[in-house]
Amino acid sequence: GGAWGSGMPWMYRLIAKPFLEARIAVAVVGYRTFPDGNVQDQMDDLEAAAKMLHTQFPHLCQRRADVDVDVTEQDHDKDQDQDQDWAGVNLIGHSSGA
């Protein structure tokens, strides 16, 4: 967020709470903002963050092929009991991050 000129990942830490409570891994990443970087720099930073997450946490970045993402609540609870990660990667942005 911040009109490409301000904002830090720590400012969005409360957004992570409901996802973490649902046992969904969260990474709040930042990127260079104006005047330290331009839009291309921001895209490069986000691409580098995605590659780092995929390299360091591949088990969190891959969707299990045997689980349908449109599971019912009951199925979701059952899957959580198996302690399996199945959501893959979902990107969420806010303000200029959208």
C-alpha positions, -999 to +999 in steps of 0.1 A: +000+000+000+010+036+004+007+050-032+039+033-041+058+057-017+053+042+018+042+012+037+061-016+054+052-053+057+049-051+095+020-027+091-001-056+077+007-082+103-029-082+117-041-093+083-022-126+088-041-135+120-073-150+105-053-169+079-030-183+106-059-193+128-073-212+098-039-229+095-030-212+063+007-202+059+012-164+053+041-144+040+037-106+041+063-094+017+075-059+009+089-041-021+109-010-028+088+021-028+093+055-045+118+071-046+140+041-039+124+021-067+101+022-096+073-001-107+097-025-125+118-027-093+086-035-073+077-063-097+113-076-095+112-075-057+079-095-056+091-120-081+123-125-060+101-130-029+079-156-047+110-175-059+125-174-024+093-187-008+091-215-034+127-224-028+127-223+010+091-235+016+082-257-014+057-278+006+037-246+013+038-235-023+024-266-040-012-275-041-019-311-034-034-327-065-056-350-045-075-322-027-102-301-043-099-264-033-138-262-032-140-285-001-169-283+023-163-271+058-165-307+071-139-319+045-117-289+053-117-298+090-109-334+081-080-323+060-067-301+087-066-331+110-042-347+086-019-317+090-016-313+052-011-280+034-032-279+002-040-243-007-010-236-029-001-199-034-027-172-033-017-136-039-035-107-021-027-071-025-039-038-010-038-003-023-008+000-046+000-036-038-032-047-055 
